[in-house]
Amino acid sequence: MSEETLELDEEFLEEEEEEEEESRDWGKIGIAMLFFLVVIIGYYIVQALF
């Protein structure tokens, strides 16, 4: 491989790693939002039952 293609591959890999980190952060945010949603809905269900 020539030097140009190696440089392009390295840049591409760096961009992919950044995207993976962002998606992991959004995954954590999504899990946290779902958790709070379940807690809030569960709280109102308990209030309605008792």
Biopython code that builds the backbone (N, CA, C, O; Angstrom):
import numpy as np
from Bio.PDB.StructureBuilder import StructureBuilder

atoms = [
    (1, "MET", "N", (0.839, -1.201, 0.000)),
    (1, "MET", "CA", (0.000, 0.000, 0.000)),
    (1, "MET", "C", (0.876, 1.254, 0.000)),
    (1, "MET", "O", (1.969, 1.279, 0.565)),
    (2, "SER", "N", (0.361, 2.271, -0.643)),
    (2, "SER", "CA", (1.121, 3.527, -0.670)),
    (2, "SER", "C", (0.876, 4.313, 0.620)),
    (2, "SER", "O", (-0.029, 3.993, 1.391)),
    (3, "GLU", "N", (1.685, 5.333, 0.841)),
    (3, "GLU", "CA", (1.564, 6.119, 2.069)),
    (3, "GLU", "C", (0.231, 6.849, 2.146)),
    (3, "GLU", "O", (-0.325, 7.012, 3.232)),
    (4, "GLU", "N", (-0.287, 7.291, 0.997)),
    (4, "GLU", "CA", (-1.555, 8.038, 0.988)),
    (4, "GLU", "C", (-2.701, 7.177, 1.512)),
    (4, "GLU", "O", (-3.500, 7.644, 2.323)),
    (5, "THR", "N", (-2.789, 5.942, 1.065)),
    (5, "THR", "CA", (-3.899, 5.094, 1.513)),
    (5, "THR", "C", (-3.766, 4.765, 2.996)),
    (5, "THR", "O", (-4.772, 4.647, 3.695)),
    (6, "LEU", "N", (-2.536, 4.617, 3.481)),
    (6, "LEU", "CA", (-2.347, 4.363, 4.910)),
    (6, "LEU", "C", (-2.857, 5.542, 5.735)),
    (6, "LEU", "O", (-3.531, 5.353, 6.747)),
    (7, "GLU", "N", (-2.532, 6.753, 5.298)),
    (7, "GLU", "CA", (-2.988, 7.946, 6.026)),
    (7, "GLU", "C", (-4.509, 8.025, 6.025)),
    (7, "GLU", "O", (-5.116, 8.337, 7.049)),
    (8, "LEU", "N", (-5.127, 7.746, 4.880)),
    (8, "LEU", "CA", (-6.586, 7.795, 4.792)),
    (8, "LEU", "C", (-7.216, 6.748, 5.710)),
    (8, "LEU", "O", (-8.211, 7.027, 6.381)),
    (9, "ASP", "N", (-6.640, 5.547, 5.740)),
    (9, "ASP", "CA", (-7.162, 4.496, 6.614)),
    (9, "ASP", "C", (-7.092, 4.921, 8.074)),
    (9, "ASP", "O", (-8.039, 4.697, 8.828)),
    (10, "GLU", "N", (-5.976, 5.536, 8.484)),
    (10, "GLU", "CA", (-5.832, 5.972, 9.876)),
    (10, "GLU", "C", (-6.880, 7.015, 10.229)),
    (10, "GLU", "O", (-7.485, 6.959, 11.300)),
    (11, "GLU", "N", (-7.096, 7.976, 9.321)),
    (11, "GLU", "CA", (-8.109, 9.012, 9.582)),
    (11, "GLU", "C", (-9.485, 8.373, 9.698)),
    (11, "GLU", "O", (-10.270, 8.736, 10.573)),
    (12, "PHE", "N", (-9.779, 7.422, 8.816)),
    (12, "PHE", "CA", (-11.086, 6.757, 8.827)),
    (12, "PHE", "C", (-11.297, 6.009, 10.136)),
    (12, "PHE", "O", (-12.379, 6.071, 10.720)),
    (13, "LEU", "N", (-10.262, 5.298, 10.602)),
    (13, "LEU", "CA", (-10.366, 4.561, 11.858)),
    (13, "LEU", "C", (-10.598, 5.505, 13.033)),
    (13, "LEU", "O", (-11.400, 5.208, 13.919)),
    (14, "GLU", "N", (-9.898, 6.646, 13.045)),
    (14, "GLU", "CA", (-10.076, 7.611, 14.136)),
    (14, "GLU", "C", (-11.506, 8.129, 14.160)),
    (14, "GLU", "O", (-12.097, 8.267, 15.231)),
    (15, "GLU", "N", (-12.069, 8.419, 12.984)),
    (15, "GLU", "CA", (-13.452, 8.906, 12.922)),
    (15, "GLU", "C", (-14.415, 7.853, 13.431)),
    (15, "GLU", "O", (-15.361, 8.173, 14.151)),
    (16, "GLU", "N", (-14.187, 6.595, 13.063)),
    (16, "GLU", "CA", (-15.074, 5.516, 13.514)),
    (16, "GLU", "C", (-15.045, 5.383, 15.029)),
    (16, "GLU", "O", (-16.090, 5.189, 15.651)),
    (17, "GLU", "N", (-13.858, 5.485, 15.635)),
    (17, "GLU", "CA", (-13.751, 5.370, 17.086)),
    (17, "GLU", "C", (-14.541, 6.478, 17.776)),
    (17, "GLU", "O", (-15.213, 6.232, 18.778)),
    (18, "GLU", "N", (-14.463, 7.702, 17.243)),
    (18, "GLU", "CA", (-15.211, 8.820, 17.832)),
    (18, "GLU", "C", (-16.709, 8.546, 17.780)),
    (18, "GLU", "O", (-17.426, 8.804, 18.747)),
    (19, "GLU", "N", (-17.181, 8.023, 16.651)),
    (19, "GLU", "CA", (-18.612, 7.740, 16.512)),
    (19, "GLU", "C", (-19.047, 6.672, 17.513)),
    (19, "GLU", "O", (-20.133, 6.769, 18.085)),
    (20, "GLU", "N", (-18.214, 5.654, 17.731)),
    (20, "GLU", "CA", (-18.561, 4.605, 18.687)),
    (20, "GLU", "C", (-18.693, 5.171, 20.094)),
    (20, "GLU", "O", (-19.610, 4.796, 20.825)),
    (21, "GLU", "N", (-17.783, 6.076, 20.485)),
    (21, "GLU", "CA", (-17.849, 6.677, 21.813)),
    (21, "GLU", "C", (-19.137, 7.476, 21.968)),
    (21, "GLU", "O", (-19.790, 7.400, 23.009)),
    (22, "GLU", "N", (-19.512, 8.246, 20.938)),
    (22, "GLU", "CA", (-20.747, 9.031, 21.002)),
    (22, "GLU", "C", (-21.956, 8.119, 21.152)),
    (22, "GLU", "O", (-22.842, 8.398, 21.961)),
    (23, "SER", "N", (-22.006, 7.034, 20.386)),
    (23, "SER", "CA", (-23.164, 6.148, 20.459)),
    (23, "SER", "C", (-23.241, 5.478, 21.833)),
    (23, "SER", "O", (-24.336, 5.226, 22.337)),
    (24, "ARG", "N", (-22.078, 5.187, 22.445)),
    (24, "ARG", "CA", (-22.094, 4.611, 23.789)),
    (24, "ARG", "C", (-22.667, 5.607, 24.784)),
    (24, "ARG", "O", (-23.447, 5.236, 25.662)),
    (25, "ASP", "N", (-22.279, 6.881, 24.648)),
    (25, "ASP", "CA", (-22.821, 7.915, 25.540)),
    (25, "ASP", "C", (-24.333, 8.004, 25.377)),
    (25, "ASP", "O", (-25.055, 8.076, 26.372)),
    (26, "TRP", "N", (-24.825, 8.000, 24.143)),
    (26, "TRP", "CA", (-26.272, 8.078, 23.920)),
    (26, "TRP", "C", (-26.965, 6.842, 24.470)),
    (26, "TRP", "O", (-28.097, 6.929, 24.946)),
    (27, "GLY", "N", (-26.306, 5.699, 24.411)),
    (27, "GLY", "CA", (-26.888, 4.480, 24.969)),
    (27, "GLY", "C", (-27.089, 4.608, 26.467)),
    (27, "GLY", "O", (-28.128, 4.215, 26.997)),
    (28, "LYS", "N", (-26.082, 5.164, 27.158)),
    (28, "LYS", "CA", (-26.197, 5.360, 28.604)),
    (28, "LYS", "C", (-27.318, 6.338, 28.921)),
    (28, "LYS", "O", (-28.083, 6.120, 29.860)),
    (29, "ILE", "N", (-27.423, 7.417, 28.144)),
    (29, "ILE", "CA", (-28.480, 8.409, 28.361)),
    (29, "ILE", "C", (-29.845, 7.751, 28.146)),
    (29, "ILE", "O", (-30.780, 7.986, 28.912)),
    (30, "GLY", "N", (-29.954, 6.934, 27.107)),
    (30, "GLY", "CA", (-31.218, 6.246, 26.812)),
    (30, "GLY", "C", (-31.624, 5.313, 27.931)),
    (30, "GLY", "O", (-32.792, 5.269, 28.316)),
    (31, "ILE", "N", (-30.656, 4.559, 28.461)),
    (31, "ILE", "CA", (-30.942, 3.629, 29.563)),
    (31, "ILE", "C", (-31.403, 4.406, 30.799)),
    (31, "ILE", "O", (-32.351, 4.005, 31.475)),
    (32, "ALA", "N", (-30.722, 5.523, 31.087)),
    (32, "ALA", "CA", (-31.094, 6.334, 32.245)),
    (32, "ALA", "C", (-32.510, 6.882, 32.083)),
    (32, "ALA", "O", (-33.293, 6.865, 33.033)),
    (33, "MET", "N", (-32.845, 7.370, 30.878)),
    (33, "MET", "CA", (-34.186, 7.913, 30.637)),
    (33, "MET", "C", (-35.241, 6.830, 30.796)),
    (33, "MET", "O", (-36.283, 7.062, 31.408)),
    (34, "LEU", "N", (-34.977, 5.643, 30.247)),
    (34, "LEU", "CA", (-35.925, 4.538, 30.382)),
    (34, "LEU", "C", (-36.111, 4.159, 31.845)),
    (34, "LEU", "O", (-37.230, 3.903, 32.290)),
    (35, "PHE", "N", (-35.003, 4.124, 32.596)),
    (35, "PHE", "CA", (-35.065, 3.768, 34.013)),
    (35, "PHE", "C", (-35.961, 4.745, 34.770)),
    (35, "PHE", "O", (-36.830, 4.327, 35.535)),
    (36, "PHE", "N", (-35.750, 6.058, 34.556)),
    (36, "PHE", "CA", (-36.567, 7.052, 35.256)),
    (36, "PHE", "C", (-38.022, 6.961, 34.821)),
    (36, "PHE", "O", (-38.927, 7.131, 35.637)),
    (37, "LEU", "N", (-38.251, 6.693, 33.539)),
    (37, "LEU", "CA", (-39.622, 6.558, 33.043)),
    (37, "LEU", "C", (-40.323, 5.400, 33.746)),
    (37, "LEU", "O", (-41.469, 5.534, 34.175)),
    (38, "VAL", "N", (-39.631, 4.256, 33.864)),
    (38, "VAL", "CA", (-40.208, 3.081, 34.529)),
    (38, "VAL", "C", (-40.482, 3.393, 35.998)),
    (38, "VAL", "O", (-41.529, 3.018, 36.526)),
    (39, "VAL", "N", (-39.551, 4.076, 36.659)),
    (39, "VAL", "CA", (-39.740, 4.423, 38.072)),
    (39, "VAL", "C", (-40.956, 5.339, 38.234)),
    (39, "VAL", "O", (-41.780, 5.116, 39.121)),
    (40, "ILE", "N", (-41.075, 6.354, 37.395)),
    (40, "ILE", "CA", (-42.195, 7.300, 37.500)),
    (40, "ILE", "C", (-43.517, 6.595, 37.227)),
    (40, "ILE", "O", (-44.481, 6.786, 37.968)),
    (41, "ILE", "N", (-43.576, 5.777, 36.165)),
    (41, "ILE", "CA", (-44.816, 5.064, 35.843)),
    (41, "ILE", "C", (-45.157, 4.082, 36.968)),
    (41, "ILE", "O", (-46.316, 3.961, 37.364)),
    (42, "GLY", "N", (-44.140, 3.385, 37.477)),
    (42, "GLY", "CA", (-44.360, 2.448, 38.580)),
    (42, "GLY", "C", (-44.903, 3.160, 39.806)),
    (42, "GLY", "O", (-45.780, 2.637, 40.494)),
    (43, "TYR", "N", (-44.386, 4.348, 40.082)),
    (43, "TYR", "CA", (-44.851, 5.131, 41.236)),
    (43, "TYR", "C", (-46.342, 5.454, 41.100)),
    (43, "TYR", "O", (-47.098, 5.304, 42.060)),
    (44, "TYR", "N", (-46.767, 5.899, 39.905)),
    (44, "TYR", "CA", (-48.169, 6.247, 39.724)),
    (44, "TYR", "C", (-49.063, 5.015, 39.769)),
    (44, "TYR", "O", (-50.197, 5.102, 40.241)),
    (45, "ILE", "N", (-48.583, 3.871, 39.289)),
    (45, "ILE", "CA", (-49.367, 2.631, 39.360)),
    (45, "ILE", "C", (-49.567, 2.243, 40.827)),
    (45, "ILE", "O", (-50.671, 1.871, 41.224)),
    (46, "VAL", "N", (-48.510, 2.327, 41.630)),
    (46, "VAL", "CA", (-48.617, 2.006, 43.053)),
    (46, "VAL", "C", (-49.583, 2.961, 43.731)),
    (46, "VAL", "O", (-50.401, 2.530, 44.544)),
    (47, "GLN", "N", (-49.509, 4.250, 43.418)),
    (47, "GLN", "CA", (-50.424, 5.237, 44.000)),
    (47, "GLN", "C", (-51.870, 4.913, 43.642)),
    (47, "GLN", "O", (-52.765, 5.069, 44.472)),
    (48, "ALA", "N", (-52.102, 4.460, 42.408)),
    (48, "ALA", "CA", (-53.463, 4.149, 41.964)),
    (48, "ALA", "C", (-53.995, 2.900, 42.661)),
    (48, "ALA", "O", (-55.192, 2.808, 42.931)),
    (49, "LEU", "N", (-53.130, 1.952, 42.951)),
    (49, "LEU", "CA", (-53.568, 0.694, 43.559)),
    (49, "LEU", "C", (-53.835, 0.847, 45.051)),
    (49, "LEU", "O", (-54.758, 0.224, 45.577)),
    (50, "PHE", "N", (-53.038, 1.670, 45.746)),
    (50, "PHE", "CA", (-53.161, 1.757, 47.206)),
    (50, "PHE", "C", (-53.676, 3.110, 47.659)),
    (50, "PHE", "O", (-53.835, 3.341, 48.858)),
]
sb = StructureBuilder()
sb.init_structure("model")
sb.init_model(0)
sb.init_chain("A")
sb.init_seg("    ")
for serial, (resi, resn, name, xyz) in enumerate(atoms, 1):
    if name == "N":
        sb.init_residue(resn, " ", resi, " ")
    sb.init_atom(name, np.array(xyz, "f"), 0.0, 1.0, " ", f" {name:<3s}", serial, name[0])
structure = sb.get_structure()
